[in-house]
């Protein structure tokens, strides 16, 4: 199990932190897609308020291969500073993210 804590100031910062952490724990980043052992996950920042995670079969992010649902961290106003805790597990391969801001507010995301 690997652990890292970082401070982010935007959804773009959060995306970069997650991608860097995942790569340092055996995930491959290619054309914006993180992959490991048959799991294909794409992180996107569709707006300044949202980080979105989508998955797809065989890394094909088109048509019926894209998962119907997606996960996200969304704030109407992004916090000026948030502490992010990232944990990577193996067997099964999981990356879990907890974002804390305003002392008592937490958001979680995993793949």
N, C-alpha and C positions, 0 to 999 in steps of 0.2 A: 504494500500500500504506500502510495506517495501522497504528500500533502504540500500545498503551497498557499500562501496568503498574499494577496496583492490589493492595492487601492486603485480604483478606477474612477474616471470622471465622466465617462460617456458610454453609450452602447458600443461604439466603435472600439474603445479601450477594452471593454469586456470581451468582445469577440476576439481581439488580438491576444488577450491574456489566456483565454480558453484554448485557442489554437496552438499557442506556444507551449502551454502546459501539456496538452494532449500529445503533441509531437515529442516532447521530452519523455513521454511514457509509452512510446512504441507505436503511436498512431501516425499515419502518413497523411500529409496535406498535399493534394494535387488538384489544381483547377478549382479551388475553393471547397473541396470535399475532403473531410476527414474520414479515413478508413482504417479498419483493423479487423482481421479475421471474419470477413464477410459482412461487417456493419459499415454502412455508408451514411454519413451525417453531414449536412451542410448548414453552416451558420450564416445568417444574413442579417443585415441591419436595414430593414425597409424604411425606417424613419429614425429621427433622433431620439425617439421615446421607446424603441423596441429592438430587442435581440430575438431572432426567431431561429429555431432548430427544426430542420426537416430531415426525414429519412427517405430512402428509396431502395428498391430491390436492385441488386447488382450494380449500384452506383449510377443507375440510369434515372436522372431527374427530369423525365419527360412522361407525359401521358399517364397511363394506368400504373406505372411503376412507382410513382410518388405516393408516399403514405397520405391517406386522406386527412389526417389530423396532424397538427404541429404543436410544439411547445414554444413558450416564449416568456421572456421577462419584459414586462411593459409597465411604464410609469407615465402618467399624464405630463409630469414634469420630471425629467431625469435628475436624480440627486447630484449635487455638486461634488460629492465625494461618497464613495461606498466601499466598504471592505468586502472582498470576495475571498471565500475559502474554497479551494479546489482539492478534491481527493480523487485519486485514480486507483482502481482495483483491477486485479486480474483473476481470471477463472471464476466467473465470467468477466470480460473486459467492460468496465463501467467508469465513466467520468461523472462525478457529482459536483455541482456548483451550488454554493449558498452565498447569496448576496445580502449584506446587512447595511442598513442606512437608517438615519434618524433614531439610533440606539435600539429601538424596539421593533423595527420593520425588517422582515426577512422574506426573501424570495428564493426558490429552489428550482434547479433545472438539472436534468441528467440525461445521459445517453450511453 
